[in-house]
């Protein structure tokens, strides 16, 4: 694996550039988010520049006049490179580097770089390397001439770094190898998933925009002890923990990688096995940072990504997080969800209401059972206790009178007398 560069040594000073093609778009907010991404990757933003154009220039991303302006700013601010807010084509990347005579990166490169430094498990590393290689394979021609300019820093970290100098054949061979390794991971996940189904344990996938507080929520509910930082993509590798509710009902909670606008397609492809946790879950816990002024846009991005992953017909609980940081008193709403709760994962406010909501959902998915079991059938009560919710049991002369909620698929086997 290629060594990671110490960003403090390199400390890149970059200018962020974007093209706005519509008065209605939120280019400024997108650039602010790109600044956060650059900061997370270890760089410093020294300026932000937006060009208003009818469309992005197919050859150079920016128009000629703006390129001259950017070149001047690079010299004035002693910037070490520029970052474009969109994914550049190989031709745009090459032409812009030639025109500006500096290192050029795009949003995708920065996101891939952050993922490379965040991946800790072997699965995470495989997924990141696969995404990096797919991205770079398409850009080998453009990058080869400017390799000397890259030096180090953002866009060069992670397992994919040294692969840049390989020819296409070797890169595609490596992509094939990584894909088969991911298939093995997927098979392993399928086995675990089937075991969960056999155990009749419902699963809730925690999804949301990056930095909405998903890991903090999982820690709050299960003492998972996973890293929760105020940074974009603080956690990459999914964590699954068991949560026992007050009634004794069990539910598995799975954290997933955060979503972001313009999430690179290669990443969605590479992380599909991880993101599929949402596809096979029973409940989606959609965590939203309600203190963020771009809350509505972030919610839209999450729903779009879920649609892209074909996550449909799920019970959605929107968890409006960070109410302790919300300044206005407006009540946030999500018309696309089935349930809504307001919490602060940090302070614990509202968490009991969230747990009550989960109890309510799990109960609604079970069938009410009221029956007297003979003493020979006492083993069935253990099954109810394990997979259902035992409300009461009363020992009588003719057997044990039970009131309970049980999974629908077990109901038939519980009422049949041998």
Phi, psi and omega in degrees: 000141180292145181289149176277141180277146174279109185295334181294325180292319185276318182033084182283136176252112187239154173254130179267133179230144181216159176244127177255120183255000184208135179298336184277342185288161183254057183301321181298315179294323179295321178292323177299320179292322178298324177299318177297320179297315180298319179298317179298325180280354176101009180259170178240131177271124181257343178195157175231132182228135180238134173250130175270119180220159177293324177207160179294137179295123185295335183263324187230009181070304178259162173282167186301315182300319181290324178300317179299318180296316180296319181300319178296316181296324178300316182291315182298317187265000183053045179286149180261356179178176176234153176234124178270145186279359178235165176284127182270148173283163179305320181293316179299317181299312183294314183293322181290322177296319179295319183289324184263345183052047177208172178291130178242131177234165173235174184304318181300316181299320181293316180296317179298322180296317179297316179299321180297322182279343183266335185295128180241326181275163180297324179295315179300319181294320178298313183298317181293316181297321179298315180296318180297315183293320179297318180295315186282331180301321181287344186244011183305317183297315181292324185278331188302319182290338185247017181302322182297333181283333186298319177061275178196195176088205187302135177092355183240003184274168168093177186299335185278357191299305185288344181293344181305323185279355180283156176280170184306319184301313181295320180296315181292327175297316180295320178300317179298318180297314180295322179298319180290327176294321178292326177299321178297317177299317181297318179299319179298317178298318180299320179297313180299319181298318180295324177296320178297318180297320180296327180275001180055034179266118179291153182237135173244125177265129178268113180239166178162170178295152180300140179070024178277344178110027182295313182293322178298321179294315180299319177298317181297319184279328189231003185054043184293334178069030180267157182300128176225100182247159175276065182218157176287138178053045180296325178239136181249319188274129184294142178239132177244131180225151178270138178237124176260123181275169185303325182284353183098352178292142181253145174215140177268132178249128180239124177279143177235166180295144182291150176266162178205155179294148182056038177297122185305135182302322180301324180290317179300317179298311184293325184266014184303318183296327178286313183291340179293348174305324179291323183295324184260009180275166178268329184227142173253122172263104184267103183274127183236133174278097186282356176271353183276128181298339179264025184308313184297318178296319181296320178297319179299316180299318180297314180295322178297317180294319178298320178296319179298326179274002181060039175271103186230162174053044177250153171285122182249126174250114177273120182256100178283105186264168177065037178294339178290342181257356183285126186273318180274161184268011182292143180273115181291149181227154174221106184286349182268355184256166180270327181224152178221134175224151177250128182219171164232106180297334182287313184265341181095355179298135177081350182297320177303323178295322178296316180296322176298320179297317178297318177303312182299316181295313181299320180295321181294340180269001180249166181254139179283133181234128176227114188200153173259119178264138175292162182294336176291338183263015184306331180300330181294331180291327175296320178298317179298317182298322184284317187252345183241205180231107182277113182276317178200152173220133184229123183277119181240175181298321184267001179149200184249117179277123186237139169237128185200164169251129182230154176302138183307323184288345179263344187306311183302315183291337181278334183263350178283129178261128180284000000 
